[in-house]
Amino acid sequence: MLQPIKIQGTDDTPKVILDPTPGNPIFEISGRSLPEDVVAFYEPILEWLDEYTGEPLEKTIFDFKLEYFNTASSKLLLDVLLKLEDMYDDGHDVLVRWHYPEDDEDMEEAGEEYADIVEVPFEQVSYEVD
């Protein structure tokens, strides 16, 4: 079984949890994504997903809870979504949940744009900011 990835978030990098533990799997990218070297940050995540795609759980629910991401990150986030699309195309049960603050139209639109690009079940989830 794949070892989980758990990366603590910082001001510039998102928190990442990729934990396929049966019974309580968590797949989540949250916070702010503007790492100095975006490719170096996302590369291990994409490699992990490549491995996971070979033997995914019965259902994969992937949560994006980003407050902000820069242009460089948007390309790598799309790469993550494309891996999920590959899994879905292979007949696996995949759901993407895009969480955005209810008053943040930019994040809402970003989710809609991704939903238009990738052929994968996509849910927009708004939440109130305290």
PyMOL commands that set and color helices and strands:
alter all, ss='L'
color gray80, all
select helices_A, chain A and resi 38-54+71-89+105-117
alter helices_A, ss='H'
color red, helices_A
select strands_A, chain A and resi 5-7+15-19+26-33+59-69+93-101+122-127
alter strands_A, ss='S'
color yellow, strands_A
deselect
rebuild
show_as cartoon
